[in-house]
Amino acid sequence: MMNRNDSAAPRTRTGLALTLGAAALLSGCATTANPKDPFEKFNRAMFSFNDTVDRVALKPAATAYKNVAPSFVQTGVNNFFGNLTDLWSSLNNFAQLKGQNGMNDFMRFAVNSTLGLAGVLDIATPAGMRKHNEDLGQTLGYWGVPSGPYLMLPLLGPSTVRDTAALPGDWWGDSWTHVNDIPWRNGGIALRAVDQRASVLDASNLLEDAALDRYEFIRDGYMQRRSSKVLDTDKAQERADKVHEKLEKVKEKVESKLGVQLGPKPEPEDDGELPAPAPAAGSAPNNPPVPAPVSSEPARK
């Protein structure tokens, strides 16, 4: 039978997050020039608290884990917990009407959970099934729910009002939170936190050494990244790159058939040389009605 403390723990965490979020919203005690961060005083206090916890407990544990645990163990742990998120990501993709991505993530979960030994081995990625990492906050954003102000949550880190409101759903969608054995569940949560912290140790060390406001850097980076994930900016860029490649191939075929150059090819770097002057009128062969071609080679007599 399920222990009463087992069912109460998620509700306690949910209530804590919602209470803190409401407190931040109602406080309104700090106004800044950044409209996305009207609760900067509260957020900076939470950032200082999280930073202290990280320096005292989480970072030392992550450093020891990275130095002691073999790399294949770290990879297996990361793959195992990452595999559990694919099922929830699949449901959120379907909720965003992204059927192909939803089926992709479901197949990732199915393949890695069986052939990948419960997800310890990531077989799906080499097979061409890309990971998407969709959550409820992104789904709400897809359907037009604004992100709202930035919030720094205790222990959980950067968030927004929308993402904080979505946390109970994301916790429910996390398969590990449904493990009935409390010691196993809590141990897994701690192990996942240490593993995730270990994966960003190098980046955090560089950030700590840099002479900048770490709070602002993390806030702006988080807001930009979340906006990109909600709007699928990275996927749009991938599609644009593919279209550009196809257009370049078509252009090369047309040039080879007509024996002309339709325009200068993009150079990887600017070498500082001035472009060659346009050829004189009448010197070019019969071309389609396009602007006068510009050749990167000097005219030959």
Backbone as CSV, one residue per row, in Angstrom:
resi,resn,N_x,N_y,N_z,CA_x,CA_y,CA_z,C_x,C_y,C_z
1,MET,0.850,-1.205,0.000,0.000,0.000,0.000,0.878,1.244,0.000
2,MET,0.355,2.318,-0.575,1.119,3.567,-0.665,1.105,4.276,0.670
3,ASN,2.245,4.681,1.138,2.372,5.445,2.379,1.721,6.808,2.220
4,ARG,1.087,7.282,3.280,0.441,8.598,3.197,1.458,9.687,2.922
5,ASN,2.672,9.545,3.462,3.698,10.548,3.199,4.084,10.565,1.736
6,ASP,3.939,9.389,1.070,4.290,9.301,-0.349,3.382,10.164,-1.199
7,SER,2.107,10.159,-0.912,1.171,10.974,-1.689,1.182,12.422,-1.256
8,ALA,1.607,12.662,-0.037,1.584,14.043,0.449,2.775,14.840,-0.031
9,ALA,3.889,14.136,-0.320,5.106,14.861,-0.704,4.931,15.705,-1.945
10,PRO,4.375,15.146,-3.067,4.192,15.999,-4.255,3.279,17.171,-3.994
11,ARG,2.207,16.926,-3.196,1.291,18.023,-2.912,1.980,19.107,-2.102
12,THR,2.882,18.684,-1.186,3.604,19.675,-0.382,4.502,20.527,-1.250
13,ARG,5.243,19.882,-2.176,6.127,20.640,-3.066,5.324,21.564,-3.960
14,THR,4.177,21.055,-4.447,3.339,21.881,-5.310,2.821,23.098,-4.566
15,GLY,2.346,22.867,-3.340,1.834,23.978,-2.550,2.899,24.995,-2.230
16,LEU,4.132,24.496,-1.965,5.236,25.409,-1.662,5.549,26.302,-2.852
17,ALA,5.640,25.688,-4.048,5.969,26.473,-5.246,4.891,27.501,-5.538
18,LEU,3.612,27.089,-5.439,2.521,28.012,-5.722,2.465,29.131,-4.684
19,THR,2.736,28.800,-3.426,2.722,29.815,-2.374,3.808,30.852,-2.598
20,LEU,5.015,30.368,-2.946,6.117,31.297,-3.194,5.855,32.150,-4.427
21,GLY,5.266,31.520,-5.453,4.942,32.289,-6.645,3.910,33.364,-6.356
22,ALA,2.894,33.019,-5.557,1.870,34.000,-5.195,2.454,35.113,-4.340
23,ALA,3.377,34.735,-3.447,4.003,35.754,-2.609,4.776,36.741,-3.450
24,ALA,5.467,36.216,-4.463,6.231,37.117,-5.333,5.309,38.034,-6.112
25,LEU,4.196,37.482,-6.586,3.270,38.285,-7.380,2.614,39.380,-6.542
26,LEU,2.325,39.038,-5.301,1.616,39.993,-4.449,2.547,41.011,-3.813
27,SER,3.840,40.650,-3.756,4.748,41.566,-3.070,4.850,42.895,-3.793
28,GLY,5.224,42.821,-5.081,5.314,44.041,-5.887,6.150,45.116,-5.230
29,CYS,7.167,44.675,-4.490,7.906,45.648,-3.693,9.111,46.198,-4.436
30,ALA,9.369,45.709,-5.642,10.542,46.192,-6.366,10.177,46.429,-7.811
31,THR,10.574,47.539,-8.310,10.355,47.848,-9.720,11.703,48.100,-10.356
32,THR,11.916,47.521,-11.533,13.180,47.674,-12.235,12.903,48.150,-13.640
33,ALA,14.002,48.453,-14.340,13.859,48.897,-15.720,13.470,47.754,-16.631
34,ASN,13.663,46.520,-16.209,13.319,45.356,-17.017,11.875,44.957,-16.742
35,PRO,10.985,45.100,-17.737,9.577,44.780,-17.483,9.335,43.299,-17.241
36,LYS,10.277,42.448,-17.659,10.126,41.015,-17.446,10.558,40.588,-16.043
37,ASP,11.129,41.515,-15.277,11.615,41.180,-13.942,11.170,42.228,-12.928
38,PRO,9.866,42.366,-12.715,9.391,43.373,-11.751,9.633,42.963,-10.300
39,PHE,9.964,41.696,-10.049,10.184,41.217,-8.686,11.664,40.933,-8.444
40,GLU,12.507,41.830,-8.933,13.948,41.575,-8.890,14.467,41.442,-7.460
41,LYS,13.934,42.199,-6.536,14.407,42.113,-5.154,14.173,40.717,-4.589
42,PHE,12.971,40.183,-4.783,12.656,38.826,-4.334,13.520,37.809,-5.073
43,ASN,13.645,37.983,-6.379,14.391,37.024,-7.200,15.870,36.990,-6.819
44,ARG,16.442,38.166,-6.556,17.853,38.187,-6.167,18.057,37.519,-4.800
45,ALA,17.099,37.674,-3.901,17.191,37.000,-2.606,17.163,35.487,-2.786
46,MET,16.269,35.001,-3.656,16.196,33.570,-3.931,17.449,33.088,-4.651
47,PHE,17.998,33.938,-5.531,19.227,33.579,-6.232,20.382,33.418,-5.241
48,SER,20.474,34.318,-4.276,21.521,34.227,-3.253,21.347,32.959,-2.415
49,PHE,20.093,32.641,-2.079,19.820,31.418,-1.315,20.236,30.186,-2.108
50,ASN,19.820,30.127,-3.367,20.176,28.981,-4.211,21.685,28.872,-4.399
51,ASP,22.345,30.023,-4.539,23.785,30.027,-4.743,24.501,29.487,-3.510
52,THR,23.980,29.831,-2.332,24.575,29.326,-1.092,24.410,27.817,-0.984
53,VAL,23.206,27.325,-1.268,22.962,25.880,-1.239,23.856,25.160,-2.241
54,ASP,24.030,25.780,-3.405,24.862,25.166,-4.435,26.318,25.084,-3.980
55,ARG,26.839,26.179,-3.424,28.243,26.202,-3.015,28.509,25.269,-1.838
56,VAL,27.522,25.153,-0.934,27.727,24.355,0.280,27.486,22.867,0.037
57,ALA,26.502,22.527,-0.771,26.107,21.125,-0.888,26.146,20.579,-2.313
58,LEU,25.436,21.232,-3.223,25.223,20.618,-4.534,26.498,20.566,-5.380
59,LYS,27.225,21.679,-5.451,28.435,21.694,-6.278,29.504,20.739,-5.761
60,PRO,29.784,20.697,-4.457,30.761,19.702,-3.982,30.342,18.272,-4.291
61,ALA,29.042,17.970,-4.134,28.566,16.620,-4.444,28.717,16.316,-5.929
62,ALA,28.389,17.301,-6.775,28.511,17.101,-8.218,29.966,16.943,-8.635
63,THR,30.866,17.695,-8.007,32.290,17.590,-8.325,32.827,16.217,-7.951
64,ALA,32.449,15.728,-6.765,32.886,14.399,-6.343,32.307,13.320,-7.260
65,TYR,31.055,13.474,-7.628,30.408,12.508,-8.529,31.117,12.462,-9.875
66,LYS,31.461,13.617,-10.424,32.120,13.667,-11.725,33.531,13.107,-11.660
67,ASN,34.235,13.311,-10.532,35.608,12.845,-10.410,35.704,11.359,-10.064
68,VAL,34.697,10.830,-9.372,34.770,9.455,-8.878,34.027,8.480,-9.792
69,ALA,32.799,8.834,-10.186,31.992,7.912,-10.988,32.580,7.761,-12.389
70,PRO,32.702,6.523,-12.894,33.186,6.325,-14.267,32.273,7.021,-15.272
71,SER,32.838,7.395,-16.392,32.070,8.141,-17.388,30.881,7.348,-17.901
72,PHE,31.030,6.004,-18.033,29.909,5.214,-18.535,28.761,5.166,-17.530
73,VAL,29.095,5.272,-16.228,28.045,5.334,-15.204,27.298,6.657,-15.302
74,GLN,28.034,7.756,-15.456,27.401,9.060,-15.595,26.514,9.104,-16.842
75,THR,26.996,8.535,-17.935,26.198,8.502,-19.163,24.943,7.677,-18.970
76,GLY,25.080,6.538,-18.292,23.916,5.685,-18.055,22.870,6.360,-17.182
77,VAL,23.310,7.043,-16.134,22.381,7.761,-15.255,21.658,8.859,-16.034
78,ASN,22.407,9.629,-16.813,21.808,10.703,-17.598,20.826,10.153,-18.617
79,ASN,21.184,9.049,-19.265,20.284,8.437,-20.252,19.007,7.912,-19.594
80,PHE,19.149,7.297,-18.410,17.995,6.701,-17.735,16.939,7.750,-17.402
81,PHE,17.367,8.830,-16.760,16.388,9.857,-16.384,15.927,10.653,-17.602
82,GLY,16.802,10.813,-18.593,16.380,11.480,-19.810,15.323,10.692,-20.560
83,ASN,15.427,9.364,-20.486,14.441,8.524,-21.164,13.055,8.687,-20.547
84,LEU,12.993,8.873,-19.230,11.697,9.041,-18.566,10.990,10.313,-19.029
85,THR,11.762,11.337,-19.408,11.144,12.596,-19.839,10.576,12.510,-21.247
86,ASP,10.993,11.508,-22.033,10.525,11.414,-23.414,9.027,11.128,-23.498
87,LEU,8.501,10.365,-22.547,7.069,10.046,-22.581,6.231,11.298,-22.349
88,TRP,6.601,12.109,-21.355,5.881,13.363,-21.099,6.081,14.342,-22.245
89,SER,7.269,14.359,-22.816,7.534,15.207,-23.982,6.649,14.799,-25.149
90,SER,6.438,13.491,-25.319,5.566,13.010,-26.391,4.137,13.524,-26.217
91,LEU,3.621,13.460,-25.001,2.255,13.936,-24.743,2.137,15.434,-25.000
92,ASN,3.154,16.192,-24.620,3.115,17.636,-24.852,3.231,17.968,-26.336
93,ASN,3.982,17.187,-27.083,4.033,17.386,-28.526,2.668,17.156,-29.156
94,PHE,1.986,16.100,-28.746,0.645,15.845,-29.267,-0.308,16.978,-28.877
95,ALA,-0.166,17.501,-27.641,-1.014,18.606,-27.195,-0.760,19.870,-28.002
96,GLN,0.436,19.995,-28.589,0.774,21.139,-29.433,0.528,20.847,-30.913
97,LEU,-0.169,19.737,-31.191,-0.515,19.344,-32.561,0.726,19.041,-33.400
98,LYS,1.791,18.625,-32.738,3.017,18.216,-33.436,3.063,16.697,-33.437
99,GLY,2.243,16.121,-34.306,2.084,14.673,-34.310,3.354,13.916,-34.617
100,GLN,4.124,14.385,-35.566,5.355,13.686,-35.938,6.359,13.689,-34.789
101,ASN,6.523,14.843,-34.144,7.443,14.918,-33.007,6.933,14.081,-31.835
102,GLY,5.607,14.079,-31.631,5.040,13.282,-30.553,5.283,11.797,-30.766
103,MET,5.090,11.319,-31.993,5.357,9.911,-32.283,6.841,9.610,-32.174
104,ASN,7.676,10.568,-32.571,9.127,10.388,-32.472,9.547,10.185,-31.015
105,ASP,9.043,11.033,-30.116,9.432,10.919,-28.713,8.866,9.652,-28.076
106,PHE,7.670,9.269,-28.492,7.096,8.014,-27.972,7.935,6.817,-28.413
107,MET,8.364,6.821,-29.669,9.201,5.733,-30.159,10.561,5.739,-29.463
108,ARG,11.083,6.934,-29.169,12.327,7.014,-28.396,12.161,6.291,-27.061
109,PHE,11.072,6.602,-26.371,10.817,5.990,-25.064,10.667,4.476,-25.197
110,ALA,9.925,4.030,-26.204,9.692,2.600,-26.383,10.982,1.858,-26.722
111,VAL,11.768,2.395,-27.635,13.005,1.728,-28.058,14.030,1.705,-26.930
112,ASN,14.245,2.855,-26.289,15.256,2.912,-25.231,14.840,2.141,-23.986
113,SER,13.529,2.059,-23.716,13.064,1.338,-22.530,13.193,-0.170,-22.703
114,THR,13.214,-0.646,-23.938,13.305,-2.084,-24.196,14.719,-2.459,-24.635
115,LEU,15.088,-2.083,-25.836,16.410,-2.429,-26.362,17.530,-1.702,-25.623
116,GLY,17.208,-0.560,-25.017,18.212,0.224,-24.308,18.315,-0.071,-22.836
117,LEU,17.797,-1.228,-22.401,17.921,-1.644,-20.998,17.360,-0.590,-20.052
118,ALA,16.048,-0.337,-20.186,15.330,0.617,-19.333,15.841,2.044,-19.506
119,GLY,16.457,2.322,-20.656,16.890,3.683,-20.940,18.335,3.968,-20.584
120,VAL,19.043,2.989,-20.019,20.448,3.210,-19.669,21.282,3.440,-20.932
121,LEU,20.902,2.765,-22.008,21.555,2.958,-23.298,20.641,3.787,-24.203
122,ASP,21.201,4.788,-24.828,20.436,5.620,-25.766,20.653,5.085,-27.179
123,ILE,19.727,4.235,-27.616,19.806,3.668,-28.958,19.063,4.536,-29.955
124,ALA,18.083,5.299,-29.478,17.213,6.058,-30.370,17.948,7.191,-31.074
125,THR,18.825,7.890,-30.378,19.500,9.039,-30.989,20.360,8.637,-32.184
126,PRO,21.225,7.618,-32.067,21.981,7.203,-33.260,21.085,6.701,-34.383
127,ALA,19.867,6.242,-34.037,18.935,5.756,-35.055,18.201,6.890,-35.754
128,GLY,18.485,8.143,-35.374,17.889,9.288,-36.042,16.662,9.872,-35.371
129,MET,16.331,9.402,-34.157,15.172,9.936,-33.429,15.657,11.013,-32.464
130,ARG,15.480,12.270,-32.872,16.007,13.402,-32.101,15.152,13.678,-30.871
131,LYS,15.815,14.062,-29.773,15.117,14.377,-28.522,14.559,15.786,-28.591
132,HIS,13.340,16.007,-28.032,12.690,17.314,-28.143,12.519,18.043,-26.808
133,ASN,12.312,17.337,-25.713,12.218,17.978,-24.388,11.106,19.020,-24.315
134,GLU,9.892,18.621,-24.615,8.736,19.517,-24.476,8.117,19.346,-23.093
135,ASP,7.660,20.447,-22.489,7.023,20.379,-21.181,5.707,21.150,-21.213
136,LEU,5.011,21.152,-20.076,3.695,21.779,-20.027,3.785,23.285,-20.188
137,GLY,4.847,23.900,-19.683,5.017,25.338,-19.859,5.107,25.713,-21.323
138,GLN,5.823,24.908,-22.117,5.904,25.166,-23.550,4.558,24.956,-24.227
139,THR,3.806,23.965,-23.757,2.474,23.725,-24.331,1.548,24.910,-24.070
140,LEU,1.592,25.434,-22.845,0.771,26.616,-22.543,1.198,27.794,-23.413
141,GLY,2.498,27.961,-23.593,2.994,29.035,-24.445,2.572,28.854,-25.891
142,TYR,2.532,27.600,-26.367,2.108,27.325,-27.738,0.672,27.800,-27.967
143,TRP,-0.175,27.650,-26.944,-1.577,28.043,-27.074,-1.820,29.491,-26.643
144,GLY,-0.759,30.269,-26.520,-0.913,31.706,-26.333,-0.847,32.213,-24.918
145,VAL,-0.568,31.357,-23.940,-0.459,31.828,-22.560,0.862,32.578,-22.411
146,PRO,0.829,33.845,-22.027,2.092,34.611,-21.908,2.954,34.076,-20.785
147,SER,4.254,34.308,-20.915,5.189,33.782,-19.914,5.032,34.473,-18.571
148,GLY,4.653,35.739,-18.578,4.563,36.477,-17.329,5.942,36.852,-16.813
149,PRO,6.010,37.474,-15.641,7.297,37.919,-15.094,8.229,36.761,-14.769
150,TYR,9.492,37.092,-14.717,10.536,36.125,-14.364,10.466,35.844,-12.870
151,LEU,10.666,34.566,-12.496,10.677,34.169,-11.086,11.866,33.261,-10.823
152,MET,12.566,33.502,-9.735,13.630,32.613,-9.282,13.072,31.801,-8.116
153,LEU,12.865,30.510,-8.332,12.267,29.656,-7.316,13.351,29.056,-6.424
154,PRO,13.074,28.913,-5.129,14.058,28.303,-4.233,14.334,26.859,-4.624
155,LEU,15.610,26.510,-4.745,16.097,25.183,-5.108,15.829,24.814,-6.563
156,LEU,14.681,25.210,-7.108,14.329,24.839,-8.480,14.959,25.752,-9.519
157,GLY,15.305,26.978,-9.145,16.011,27.855,-10.058,15.115,28.736,-10.912
158,PRO,15.617,29.157,-12.094,14.891,30.118,-12.939,13.559,29.568,-13.424
159,SER,12.576,30.472,-13.505,11.261,30.097,-13.999,10.515,31.373,-14.381
160,THR,9.267,31.214,-14.754,8.362,32.332,-14.998,7.040,32.010,-14.314
161,VAL,6.122,32.968,-14.316,4.814,32.712,-13.702,4.112,31.559,-14.420
162,ARG,4.190,31.559,-15.758,3.542,30.479,-16.518,4.176,29.130,-16.215
163,ASP,5.512,29.072,-16.215,6.185,27.804,-15.976,5.998,27.329,-14.542
164,THR,5.894,28.263,-13.602,5.630,27.888,-12.213,4.236,27.285,-12.076
165,ALA,3.259,27.888,-12.764,1.901,27.335,-12.731,1.845,25.953,-13.366
166,ALA,2.766,25.664,-14.295,2.784,24.372,-14.980,3.546,23.304,-14.203
167,LEU,4.246,23.692,-13.136,5.061,22.736,-12.394,4.272,21.532,-11.865
168,PRO,3.075,21.711,-11.281,2.345,20.520,-10.816,2.095,19.511,-11.930
169,GLY,1.762,20.003,-13.129,1.561,19.092,-14.246,2.844,18.394,-14.658
170,ASP,3.954,19.139,-14.667,5.235,18.535,-15.035,5.685,17.510,-13.990
171,TRP,5.414,17.792,-12.710,5.739,16.809,-11.682,4.907,15.547,-11.862
172,TRP,3.641,15.727,-12.168,2.789,14.565,-12.395,3.253,13.780,-13.619
173,GLY,3.702,14.488,-14.642,4.156,13.832,-15.859,5.515,13.175,-15.729
174,ASP,6.228,13.430,-14.639,7.520,12.795,-14.411,7.283,11.404,-13.832
175,SER,7.628,10.386,-14.589,7.354,9.002,-14.171,8.002,8.652,-12.840
176,TRP,9.143,9.257,-12.545,9.854,8.904,-11.324,9.097,9.323,-10.070
177,THR,8.286,10.359,-10.154,7.532,10.791,-8.975,6.437,9.796,-8.598
178,HIS,6.144,8.834,-9.478,5.113,7.835,-9.189,5.695,6.561,-8.592
179,VAL,7.006,6.547,-8.334,7.610,5.397,-7.665,7.114,5.355,-6.228
180,ASN,6.593,4.211,-5.799,5.972,4.119,-4.477,6.989,4.002,-3.342
181,ASP,8.141,3.416,-3.638,9.156,3.240,-2.606,9.812,4.589,-2.328
182,ILE,9.576,5.149,-1.146,10.043,6.496,-0.833,11.564,6.616,-0.843
183,PRO,12.317,5.701,-0.202,13.783,5.833,-0.256,14.324,5.787,-1.685
184,TRP,13.807,4.879,-2.517,14.249,4.804,-3.906,13.910,6.079,-4.659
185,ARG,12.699,6.577,-4.440,12.272,7.782,-5.161,13.112,8.986,-4.762
186,ASN,13.287,9.199,-3.463,14.070,10.342,-3.004,15.535,10.216,-3.409
187,GLY,16.061,8.981,-3.355,17.438,8.769,-3.786,17.614,9.061,-5.266
188,GLY,16.615,8.681,-6.075,16.674,8.974,-7.503,16.605,10.462,-7.792
189,ILE,15.769,11.167,-7.027,15.658,12.624,-7.215,16.989,13.293,-6.891
190,ALA,17.627,12.848,-5.798,18.919,13.426,-5.411,19.990,13.089,-6.453
191,LEU,19.995,11.846,-6.938,20.986,11.437,-7.934,20.810,12.222,-9.227
192,ARG,19.575,12.433,-9.646,19.326,13.189,-10.877,19.789,14.638,-10.709
193,ALA,19.544,15.226,-9.537,19.976,16.609,-9.311,21.498,16.716,-9.362
194,VAL,22.191,15.763,-8.754,23.655,15.785,-8.768,24.178,15.574,-10.183
195,ASP,23.561,14.652,-10.911,24.000,14.373,-12.285,23.802,15.591,-13.183
196,GLN,22.662,16.264,-13.047,22.411,17.457,-13.861,23.380,18.577,-13.499
197,ARG,23.694,18.703,-12.210,24.644,19.744,-11.804,26.041,19.425,-12.312
198,ALA,26.407,18.154,-12.322,27.729,17.760,-12.795,27.890,18.042,-14.283
199,SER,26.796,17.969,-15.032,26.871,18.169,-16.483,27.156,19.621,-16.851
200,VAL,26.964,20.558,-15.913,27.200,21.975,-16.214,28.283,22.568,-15.326
201,LEU,29.115,21.717,-14.767,30.168,22.211,-13.873,31.122,23.149,-14.591
202,ASP,31.586,22.755,-15.769,32.558,23.585,-16.485,31.981,24.945,-16.844
203,ALA,30.722,24.949,-17.314,30.093,26.213,-17.688,29.904,27.103,-16.469
204,SER,29.525,26.524,-15.342,29.313,27.333,-14.136,30.628,27.886,-13.614
205,ASN,31.704,27.124,-13.744,33.006,27.626,-13.303,33.435,28.831,-14.130
206,LEU,33.203,28.773,-15.444,33.534,29.909,-16.301,32.687,31.123,-15.941
207,LEU,31.411,30.878,-15.629,30.522,31.975,-15.278,30.950,32.629,-13.975
208,GLU,31.389,31.821,-13.022,31.818,32.360,-11.735,33.088,33.190,-11.874
209,ASP,33.964,32.806,-12.808,35.218,33.531,-12.999,35.026,34.831,-13.784
210,ALA,33.928,34.930,-14.527,33.708,36.121,-15.348,33.302,37.300,-14.474
211,ALA,33.738,38.479,-14.871,33.404,39.700,-14.132,32.099,40.268,-14.663
212,LEU,30.990,39.707,-14.225,29.683,40.175,-14.664,28.647,39.876,-13.589
213,ASP,27.449,40.376,-13.814,26.342,40.133,-12.889,25.738,38.773,-13.244
214,ARG,26.043,37.767,-12.450,25.589,36.407,-12.780,24.073,36.304,-12.765
215,TYR,23.428,37.067,-11.879,21.967,37.023,-11.821,21.362,37.477,-13.153
216,GLU,21.825,38.609,-13.666,21.289,39.117,-14.925,21.627,38.186,-16.083
217,PHE,22.832,37.632,-16.074,23.243,36.729,-17.146,22.336,35.500,-17.197
218,ILE,22.078,34.902,-16.036,21.228,33.716,-15.974,19.789,34.066,-16.331
219,ARG,19.298,35.197,-15.835,17.924,35.612,-16.128,17.718,35.826,-17.619
220,ASP,18.593,36.615,-18.247,18.416,36.925,-19.664,18.595,35.676,-20.528
221,GLY,19.555,34.837,-20.153,19.764,33.611,-20.916,18.571,32.673,-20.809
222,TYR,17.997,32.576,-19.611,16.837,31.699,-19.425,15.633,32.205,-20.217
223,MET,15.355,33.492,-20.144,14.206,34.048,-20.838,14.333,33.883,-22.349
224,GLN,15.528,34.114,-22.878,15.736,33.957,-24.325,15.593,32.496,-24.738
225,ARG,16.141,31.600,-23.928,16.067,30.176,-24.263,14.635,29.670,-24.212
226,ARG,13.874,30.075,-23.196,12.492,29.623,-23.097,11.657,30.161,-24.253
227,SER,11.873,31.416,-24.618,11.152,31.986,-25.753,11.482,31.229,-27.031
228,SER,12.754,30.867,-27.193,13.166,30.113,-28.367,12.514,28.742,-28.403
229,LYS,12.408,28.081,-27.256,11.809,26.747,-27.213,10.311,26.804,-27.468
230,VAL,9.637,27.821,-26.934,8.197,27.939,-27.145,7.884,28.247,-28.606
231,LEU,8.679,29.142,-29.197,8.453,29.549,-30.585,9.120,28.619,-31.591
232,ASP,9.842,27.609,-31.093,10.566,26.677,-31.969,11.515,27.423,-32.899
233,THR,12.198,28.425,-32.362,13.124,29.206,-33.186,14.244,28.348,-33.736
234,ASP,14.751,27.416,-32.923,15.834,26.574,-33.391,15.396,25.675,-34.532
235,LYS,14.149,25.179,-34.464,13.644,24.331,-35.544,13.404,25.146,-36.803
236,ALA,12.936,26.377,-36.619,12.736,27.241,-37.784,14.056,27.518,-38.479
237,GLN,15.123,27.699,-37.691,16.440,27.927,-38.282,16.923,26.694,-39.030
238,GLU,16.641,25.512,-38.476,17.028,24.279,-39.159,16.299,24.168,-40.500
239,ARG,15.004,24.487,-40.505,14.250,24.414,-41.764,14.775,25.437,-42.763
240,ALA,15.111,26.641,-42.273,15.634,27.666,-43.170,16.969,27.238,-43.782
241,ASP,17.810,26.588,-42.982,19.103,26.120,-43.500,18.903,25.055,-44.580
242,LYS,17.940,24.170,-44.361,17.686,23.130,-45.360,17.171,23.735,-46.662
243,VAL,16.264,24.715,-46.551,15.753,25.386,-47.748,16.884,26.103,-48.478
244,HIS,17.769,26.748,-47.717,18.892,27.459,-48.331,19.805,26.489,-49.084
245,GLU,20.046,25.319,-48.500,20.881,24.323,-49.168,20.241,23.859,-50.479
246,LYS,18.929,23.639,-50.464,18.247,23.208,-51.688,18.308,24.293,-52.757
247,LEU,18.122,25.542,-52.350,18.187,26.638,-53.317,19.585,26.754,-53.915
248,GLU,20.603,26.535,-53.103,21.967,26.596,-53.622,22.214,25.497,-54.650
249,LYS,21.666,24.301,-54.400,21.833,23.212,-55.357,21.118,23.522,-56.666
250,VAL,19.904,24.074,-56.581,19.168,24.452,-57.791,19.924,25.524,-58.554
251,LYS,20.473,26.477,-57.823,21.216,27.558,-58.454,22.439,27.016,-59.196
252,GLU,23.147,26.058,-58.580,24.329,25.483,-59.224,23.945,24.745,-60.505
253,LYS,22.813,24.033,-60.502,22.374,23.316,-61.703,22.038,24.293,-62.825
254,VAL,21.347,25.391,-62.470,20.984,26.389,-63.482,22.238,27.017,-64.070
255,GLU,23.210,27.327,-63.213,24.453,27.928,-63.690,25.215,26.992,-64.626
256,SER,25.233,25.697,-64.265,25.967,24.751,-65.105,25.294,24.561,-66.464
257,LYS,23.971,24.618,-66.517,23.260,24.435,-67.781,23.356,25.670,-68.663
258,LEU,23.254,26.851,-68.074,23.287,28.084,-68.848,24.702,28.581,-69.089
259,GLY,25.667,28.058,-68.342,27.034,28.513,-68.495,27.266,29.904,-67.978
260,VAL,26.473,30.356,-67.013,26.625,31.688,-66.444,26.603,31.583,-64.929
261,GLN,27.038,32.659,-64.297,26.996,32.741,-62.843,25.929,33.737,-62.449
262,LEU,24.942,33.258,-61.713,23.796,34.112,-61.381,24.110,35.104,-60.270
263,GLY,25.151,34.897,-59.553,25.488,35.820,-58.462,26.681,35.308,-57.704
264,PRO,27.320,36.136,-56.894,28.496,35.701,-56.142,28.118,34.692,-55.073
265,LYS,28.947,33.684,-54.907,28.713,32.706,-53.849,29.166,33.281,-52.517
266,PRO,28.431,32.992,-51.451,28.807,33.558,-50.144,30.144,33.014,-49.692
267,GLU,31.012,33.925,-49.224,32.313,33.536,-48.719,32.210,33.222,-47.233
268,PRO,32.984,32.221,-46.746,32.914,31.904,-45.316,33.381,33.036,-44.432
269,GLU,34.360,33.823,-44.904,34.858,34.954,-44.120,35.180,36.091,-45.072
270,ASP,35.113,37.290,-44.547,35.431,38.467,-45.338,36.944,38.614,-45.393
271,ASP,37.534,38.468,-46.612,38.983,38.550,-46.723,39.482,39.960,-46.955
272,GLY,38.556,40.912,-46.974,38.944,42.307,-47.100,39.123,42.775,-48.523
273,GLU,38.995,41.877,-49.529,39.165,42.296,-50.909,37.890,42.939,-51.420
274,LEU,38.056,43.905,-52.278,36.909,44.565,-52.876,36.337,43.683,-53.971
275,PRO,35.008,43.683,-54.177,34.420,42.879,-55.243,34.859,43.392,-56.606
276,ALA,34.928,42.467,-57.567,35.326,42.839,-58.916,34.259,43.717,-59.534
277,PRO,34.650,44.674,-60.386,33.643,45.544,-61.012,32.747,44.758,-61.950
278,ALA,31.520,45.264,-62.117,30.562,44.601,-62.997,31.068,44.689,-64.424
279,PRO,30.837,43.622,-65.233,31.285,43.644,-66.623,30.561,44.694,-67.420
280,ALA,31.203,45.161,-68.463,30.595,46.198,-69.306,29.372,45.658,-70.007
281,ALA,28.485,46.590,-70.376,27.244,46.200,-71.048,27.578,45.511,-72.350
282,GLY,26.865,44.428,-72.623,27.042,43.716,-73.868,28.111,42.654,-73.803
283,SER,28.884,42.576,-72.741,29.941,41.588,-72.649,29.440,40.239,-72.171
284,ALA,28.263,40.205,-71.558,27.726,38.953,-71.050,26.915,38.271,-72.130
285,PRO,26.859,36.918,-72.164,26.023,36.211,-73.139,24.562,36.439,-72.854
286,ASN,23.699,35.883,-73.725,22.266,36.007,-73.550,21.871,35.336,-72.239
287,ASN,21.460,36.130,-71.279,21.071,35.615,-69.965,19.579,35.786,-69.767
288,PRO,19.016,35.051,-68.794,17.621,35.322,-68.417,17.515,36.728,-67.869
289,PRO,16.307,37.275,-67.805,16.132,38.659,-67.326,16.396,38.764,-65.838
290,VAL,17.712,38.804,-65.485,18.133,38.964,-64.092,19.119,40.109,-64.042
291,PRO,19.412,40.641,-62.868,20.404,41.719,-62.785,21.731,41.274,-63.384
292,ALA,22.536,42.250,-63.839,23.810,41.949,-64.481,24.663,41.112,-63.554
293,PRO,25.239,40.009,-64.069,26.024,39.124,-63.208,27.294,39.798,-62.736
294,VAL,27.711,39.379,-61.554,28.953,39.892,-60.982,29.877,38.715,-60.804
295,SER,31.000,38.706,-61.476,31.928,37.585,-61.396,33.010,37.884,-60.375
296,SER,33.380,36.854,-59.619,34.460,37.017,-58.643,35.821,36.864,-59.271
297,GLU,35.876,36.474,-60.598,37.146,36.325,-61.286,37.390,37.530,-62.171
298,PRO,38.667,37.911,-62.385,38.944,39.049,-63.299,38.591,38.692,-64.726
299,ALA,38.208,39.698,-65.477,37.803,39.469,-66.859,38.996,38.988,-67.661
300,ARG,38.758,37.999,-68.513,39.792,37.446,-69.356,39.628,37.913,-70.773
301,LYS,40.726,38.265,-71.432,40.678,38.696,-72.810,41.043,37.528,-73.724
